[in-house]
């Protein structure tokens, strides 16, 4: 039985599983490779309806998406689609030919989409579409329309693509739902509604959420040609005129969700250290300033710590830069495991890290915990294992600026280094030099 993995089903992780059924071995392997390359999904493969039935029974409710050839040797007329859809699995259809009658028939099967098997570009599209469908699970979409039947129709289309749908029968209800569910990423709203029209709703939403974090698609059967530009200028990302084809609807939804994901990825890249995955210096200063302002107003107490890997240059010189990178990753993970929710951890450059703590009641216990976590973490390299340590300088007294607190923490770090390393020092602003807290 063709299958990209051989472990027993009972031993598998809960990752997404994609079933690909295609009678051409070359195309089957190409689709599977493309999907596995750009997703974390596990791909299971079959060349016939008979083989697919075995996999469907073996994996039961674990399959989250299927890519199916419409014309198989033992199912030449698309019979496999009905078999798989009966198990409520989203389906992407593959076909070498497609007449208008066949297209309409396939879309009536409530499939995600159909794709022509003409060239490598179509195969790449299958993988991208699979990634989108797998990512949709858990994504919330708000549908706003005062007509229950059309609202239900849109909800049905969205559920085929695995979105979680919330419905509102008017604009006022929609605004309340958005407050209750800030994680909603897409709003589809009718224009003509009795309590508030779609344009006013878009304006009200944009007062709170910008285009890069929440997409809005307007929908209307109104024939006024100026409605589209007016809705777009009001803040909608896109607009659809009724009636529309389900395929067009899906294309617009996918493009808007992909755009949100691309913007998020760019934003994350700008605020994330590429090596350790921690927040970077830019993120630190942007968010630490907000915490500092809250501390100045008396809402919170703030602690700022600078942490530095001991003898890091020696690691690079003696073991190589790859070992140095491994040490940075291990230290970052050790600190990440210890930092409390609500505190801010960032790599500020080189071998230096920063922790901004909120309402730290026992600084000695917290920073000793950081020190021990790093000291006990193993750095593994092809050449062998080694250990490393950190020195920590802490400022716990609110000063005139976050930069001033950072400078005080940095000075305390300098003291810790000269006191023997592998220790923390809490700055005392009333004395010229802090007393080092020796490591256990």
Steps between C-alpha positions, in 0.01 A plus 500: 500500500660830399556720806770756574523379862515148640436541875182358647211742510471474878849645546449815300503859623182710465639690200284562192478206261440555127378217278618524137343263246642508145557215253815655352792410727706799384222753566411326828856532630533858375182615673595327824850652495364849435248478784755365746748770400277796590286352780558291811236253385555130462409369152357153439473381138282270291465426127142373494165519670559156652830610655341824616221310680761307698676821606168667587415209730850485647524871581127553563446853642866601477495614134447875477522550122490291183643567152317271259541408133158521337569218253643185659518156346244357743307829533501666156212739560599673822344243734784547749389856578167385640674229705736747663248783541269255680760508777483882510859537376575812291594402144719653229420340162766424237402458138665484159191633319206708610184583306254761621253225591770316698608825672146564619466142615827511696412828673163353601699236691604776746869462426765752600608552139596316182842516334611411147802267481676684221838611633713549809331831577169321561672252732649791692153653523365177649763516775430870569128432515559209736706726726217754502234242588712350778564848641129588496409266783430722800496822296185694584293679236205727577213501248266800528169499311142562605376229259529163673503294180789688338687514830464123525620455142821695569552311824469171312760603240741607772459179698598299190835678530517414874440852635322548829202718419319744727180655368347841572157611379596868495777756542435576867520131587819474292673775699413323825633169365829662394549630854433153638720326242805719424668203328261526201714562190237539228161673480264446207222755512196584292452866405122535534400443865224671697684596819821633339626465143815312414701813431435641846584161651833496314582850629416399857716186477793694356499729803626198695665261254717583197515324161816307584342318796136458393373462144152619403316388186186688406214325318199654327246447225475875453563607140650839596843499329640744755438264790817300450745794515306657788519180705869459423574860600303450819739222597385177335776280359281359224147505359275243331186561299211254527453257344849354494654162430619295796840478333533879489396520865765247598769679298424834670495341846827316442679805359397716793595241761833439326569874505432514875739208550772663288472827695514310829808309383674823400407661832623196692827495304558866583448431872658155537861393531562263212737268690329450837139579413484746791381858471772730364632839607236692301216312668662544842519878483154538348326295768726579797416869461132417550580300812720785627220753447265277702762477775532880506124529551532263797304218339785245513849449639776444247825303508754514218775238465789467257634147449824407324647160409831454678817457291298498178798611289693203635222266384512645148880494485550149639191318375395702196214735422257214445554398862452862602167506317398179675587655836288805421202280410535286812532802731203666330285191548607458863405861573175473304400198708551698822365845411151558638198585289475878483876556521700599194804306375710618206837448341651846474808408300799268499493287815286748696139453608259720690211415730243758604308367799165624627424500876796279596446415868814291551780612268762278665296185438411597144847587377660208681250281315615650168864443593447137596290427190781611271771334707319165476414521130701279266634642174526214247720522189634242254835530679350432844311659786594793722347735755495874533399758761361853512557812704206723587466866598169624640340840554192496722461868575292716265707771336435794269489281188514141382842574346625609843377176658666303220829685560481425872437132430792501257728650767391230745576239233852645475539453876379139475756428228787640703383319814555162335210447256219242529312720745247780523541849643208716607591868474476712813484863389587625848850348492767541235527127430266207547584197703524193282269211573721190467380200306411194702 
